Amino acid sequence: MTEIPQFEEEIDYFLISSSARSGGGFQLQIEAVEESGDRQVVRASCAEVLEFAIDSSLGAELELVDRHPLLWQHQHDSATAYFTGVPSNPLAAVGAVTEAHETAVNGWFTTAKYLNRSASLGDLLKSGSGMLARGPVPLLEAYKAALENYATEVQIIGRHGRLRRESRALVTGRSYVIGMGWDFQIEA
């Protein structure tokens, strides 16, 4: 089964009770806890795992998605963004880039993952030119749009990547597994 099975009862939360790499794939055992306290076990596996982070938090939903900020580095080219021009208001420009980042990624990773960390963002922008960030093009485009209103030009160059457009992310709480070839089994 390539989609998450439907549950007969209302699920209160999901908990990953075990996870393990298996060759190039990944296996998870997920407990679906019903409002009554009864539990169902979902066994999820992917034939090829690309990335994962397992957290002990509970998830309100269990989703298998093909569009998500976590997938950008697998489904979109990566590139480098360079800027020129000192922002008309550097502090506001920093805020705009930070807000654009949060809006784009919804808290899944911090600005430190992709922004140039050779100096603070404010000092970097005040320098008038340099590398702004390296990362997936959709995120770089968000940074570019944020700086357009501050007299700062951004060029995105050097697009490259080993695209895995068929990758999907299994997400619950703050845990995720990105992979291909998903299969699900439900146990009573």
C-alpha positions as CSV (number, residue, x, y, z in Angstrom):
1,M,0.0,0.0,0.0
2,T,1.6,3.3,-1.1
3,E,-0.7,5.6,1.0
4,I,-1.3,5.9,4.7
5,P,-4.2,3.6,5.6
6,Q,-7.4,5.2,6.8
7,F,-8.3,4.7,10.5
8,E,-11.7,3.6,11.6
9,E,-11.6,5.5,14.8
10,E,-10.6,9.1,15.6
11,I,-6.8,9.2,16.3
12,D,-5.8,11.4,19.3
13,Y,-2.0,11.3,18.5
14,F,0.8,9.4,16.7
15,L,4.0,8.2,18.3
16,I,7.0,6.7,16.6
17,S,7.8,3.7,18.8
18,S,10.7,2.4,16.8
19,S,12.8,3.2,13.7
20,A,15.6,1.6,11.9
21,R,17.6,1.8,8.7
22,S,17.3,-1.3,6.6
23,G,19.9,-1.5,3.8
24,G,19.2,1.7,1.8
25,G,15.7,1.9,3.2
26,F,14.0,2.8,6.4
27,Q,11.4,1.2,8.7
28,L,9.2,2.8,11.3
29,Q,6.7,1.5,13.8
30,I,4.1,4.2,14.6
31,E,1.5,3.9,17.3
32,A,-1.8,5.5,16.4
33,V,-3.5,6.2,19.7
34,E,-7.3,6.5,19.6
35,E,-9.3,8.9,21.8
36,S,-10.4,5.8,23.8
37,G,-6.8,4.9,24.5
38,D,-6.8,1.9,22.2
39,R,-3.7,1.7,19.9
40,Q,-3.2,0.6,16.4
41,V,0.3,0.0,14.9
42,V,1.2,1.3,11.5
43,R,4.3,-0.2,10.0
44,A,5.8,2.2,7.4
45,S,8.8,1.5,5.2
46,C,10.5,3.2,2.3
47,A,12.8,1.4,-0.1
48,E,15.2,4.3,-0.3
49,V,15.8,6.8,2.4
50,L,17.3,10.2,1.6
51,E,17.1,12.0,5.0
52,F,15.4,11.6,8.4
53,A,15.0,13.1,11.8
54,I,13.2,11.2,14.5
55,D,11.9,13.2,17.5
56,S,10.2,11.9,20.6
57,S,7.3,14.4,20.3
58,L,3.8,13.3,19.6
59,G,2.2,14.1,16.3
60,A,-1.4,15.2,15.8
61,E,-1.3,14.0,12.2
62,L,0.5,11.4,10.1
63,E,1.1,12.7,6.6
64,L,2.8,11.4,3.5
65,V,3.5,14.6,1.4
66,D,5.1,15.2,-1.9
67,R,5.3,19.0,-1.4
68,H,7.0,20.3,1.7
69,P,10.0,22.6,2.6
70,L,11.9,19.5,3.8
71,L,11.7,18.1,0.2
72,W,13.1,21.2,-1.5
73,Q,16.7,20.1,-1.4
74,H,15.7,16.8,-3.0
75,Q,13.1,18.0,-5.5
76,H,14.6,21.4,-6.6
77,D,17.9,22.6,-7.8
78,S,20.3,24.1,-5.3
79,A,22.2,27.3,-6.1
80,T,24.0,30.3,-4.6
81,A,22.5,33.7,-4.1
82,Y,24.8,36.8,-4.3
83,F,23.6,40.3,-3.4
84,T,24.7,43.7,-4.4
85,G,23.7,47.0,-2.9
86,V,23.4,48.2,0.7
87,P,19.8,48.0,1.8
88,S,18.0,51.3,2.3
89,N,17.2,50.1,5.9
90,P,19.5,47.2,6.9
91,L,17.6,46.3,10.0
92,A,14.3,46.1,8.2
93,A,16.0,44.1,5.5
94,V,17.2,41.6,8.1
95,G,13.7,41.3,9.4
96,A,12.3,40.9,5.9
97,V,14.7,38.0,5.1
98,T,14.0,36.4,8.4
99,E,10.2,36.7,8.0
100,A,10.5,35.4,4.4
101,H,12.5,32.4,5.7
102,E,9.9,31.6,8.4
103,T,7.0,31.9,6.0
104,A,8.7,29.6,3.5
105,V,9.8,26.9,5.9
106,N,7.3,27.1,8.7
107,G,9.9,26.4,11.4
108,W,11.3,23.2,9.9
109,F,14.9,24.6,9.8
110,T,16.6,27.8,10.9
111,T,18.2,30.5,8.8
112,A,21.6,29.2,9.9
113,K,21.2,26.1,7.6
114,Y,21.5,28.1,4.4
115,L,22.4,31.8,5.1
116,N,26.1,32.9,4.9
117,R,27.3,32.8,8.5
118,S,30.6,34.5,7.9
119,A,29.1,37.6,9.6
120,S,25.8,38.6,11.0
121,L,23.1,39.1,8.3
122,G,23.0,42.8,9.2
123,D,26.8,43.3,8.8
124,L,26.8,41.2,5.7
125,L,24.1,43.3,4.0
126,K,25.8,46.5,5.1
127,S,29.0,45.4,3.3
128,G,27.2,46.0,0.0
129,S,27.9,42.7,-1.8
130,G,28.7,39.1,-1.2
131,M,27.2,35.6,-0.9
132,L,23.9,35.7,0.8
133,A,23.0,32.0,0.9
134,R,23.4,28.6,-0.6
135,G,20.5,26.3,-0.8
136,P,17.3,25.1,-2.6
137,V,16.2,27.6,-5.2
138,P,12.6,28.1,-3.8
139,L,14.2,29.4,-0.5
140,L,16.7,31.6,-2.4
141,E,13.8,33.1,-4.4
142,A,12.0,33.9,-1.1
143,Y,15.2,35.8,0.1
144,K,15.5,37.6,-3.2
145,A,11.8,38.8,-3.1
146,A,12.3,40.0,0.5
147,L,15.3,42.1,-0.4
148,E,13.7,43.7,-3.6
149,N,12.1,46.4,-1.5
150,Y,15.4,47.5,0.1
151,A,17.4,48.5,-3.0
152,T,19.4,45.2,-2.9
153,E,19.7,43.1,-6.0
154,V,20.0,39.3,-5.6
155,Q,21.3,37.0,-8.3
156,I,20.8,33.2,-8.1
157,I,23.5,31.3,-10.0
158,G,25.1,27.9,-10.3
159,R,22.0,25.8,-10.3
160,H,22.8,22.1,-9.7
161,G,21.4,19.1,-8.0
162,R,20.7,15.4,-8.1
163,L,16.9,15.8,-8.3
164,R,14.7,13.2,-6.7
165,R,11.3,14.6,-7.6
166,E,9.6,11.3,-6.7
167,S,10.7,11.6,-3.1
168,R,8.0,12.0,-0.4
169,A,8.1,12.9,3.3
170,L,6.4,11.0,6.0
171,V,5.8,13.6,8.7
172,T,4.4,13.4,12.2
173,G,5.1,16.0,15.0
174,R,8.6,17.2,14.4
175,S,9.7,13.8,13.0
176,Y,10.1,13.1,9.3
177,V,11.5,10.6,6.9
178,I,12.2,11.5,3.3
179,G,12.4,8.6,0.9
180,M,10.9,6.8,-2.1
181,G,9.0,3.6,-2.4
182,W,6.7,3.9,0.5
183,D,4.6,1.0,1.9
184,F,2.2,0.9,4.9
185,Q,0.7,-1.9,6.9
186,I,-1.8,-1.5,9.7
187,E,-2.0,-4.0,12.6
188,A,-5.0,-4.2,14.8
